[in-house]
Amino acid sequence: MTRDTGWIKSSRSSGGSNACVEVRLTDIHVLVRDSKNPTGPQFRFRARTWRAFIQR
């Protein structure tokens, strides 16, 4: 079984802000997208790269 959280809105995204980000965590990748444009482009990171990023 693989992990896939589905899309999760960032806790830093607020209702009155234009900075709304969603992430999707899997075993291999972390995907990041603009929640106001869900069919638009996505950033893809390796899970280990993402962990290093958020620990800084």
C-alpha positions as CSV (number, residue, x, y, z in Angstrom):
1,M,0.0,0.0,0.0
2,T,1.3,3.5,-0.8
3,R,0.6,6.7,0.9
4,D,-1.4,9.4,-0.8
5,T,-3.0,12.1,1.3
6,G,-5.0,13.7,-1.4
7,W,-4.8,17.5,-1.6
8,I,-4.4,19.3,1.7
9,K,-4.7,23.1,2.0
10,S,-1.8,24.7,3.8
11,S,-2.5,25.9,7.4
12,R,-1.0,29.2,6.3
13,S,-3.6,29.8,3.6
14,S,-6.3,32.1,4.7
15,G,-9.7,32.9,3.3
16,G,-8.9,36.5,2.4
17,S,-5.5,35.9,0.9
18,N,-4.4,35.3,-2.6
19,A,-1.7,33.0,-1.3
20,C,-3.5,29.7,-1.2
21,V,-1.4,26.6,-1.5
22,E,-2.2,22.9,-1.4
23,V,0.1,19.9,-1.0
24,R,-0.3,16.3,-1.7
25,L,2.0,13.8,0.0
26,T,2.9,10.4,-1.5
27,D,5.7,7.9,-0.7
28,I,7.8,9.3,-3.5
29,H,6.8,12.8,-4.3
30,V,5.2,15.9,-2.8
31,L,3.1,17.9,-5.2
32,V,2.3,21.6,-4.6
33,R,-0.3,23.7,-6.4
34,D,-2.3,26.9,-6.3
35,S,-5.6,26.0,-4.7
36,K,-7.4,28.6,-6.7
37,N,-6.2,27.0,-10.0
38,P,-6.4,23.2,-9.3
39,T,-6.0,22.3,-12.9
40,G,-3.0,24.5,-13.4
41,P,0.7,23.7,-13.1
42,Q,2.1,21.8,-10.1
43,F,5.5,21.7,-8.5
44,R,6.8,18.2,-7.9
45,F,9.5,17.5,-5.3
46,R,11.1,14.2,-4.1
47,A,9.8,13.4,-0.6
48,R,13.3,13.6,0.9
49,T,13.9,17.0,-0.7
50,W,10.6,18.3,0.7
51,R,11.5,17.1,4.2
52,A,14.9,18.9,4.0
53,F,13.1,22.1,2.8
54,I,10.5,22.2,5.6
55,Q,13.2,21.4,8.3
56,R,15.0,24.7,7.5
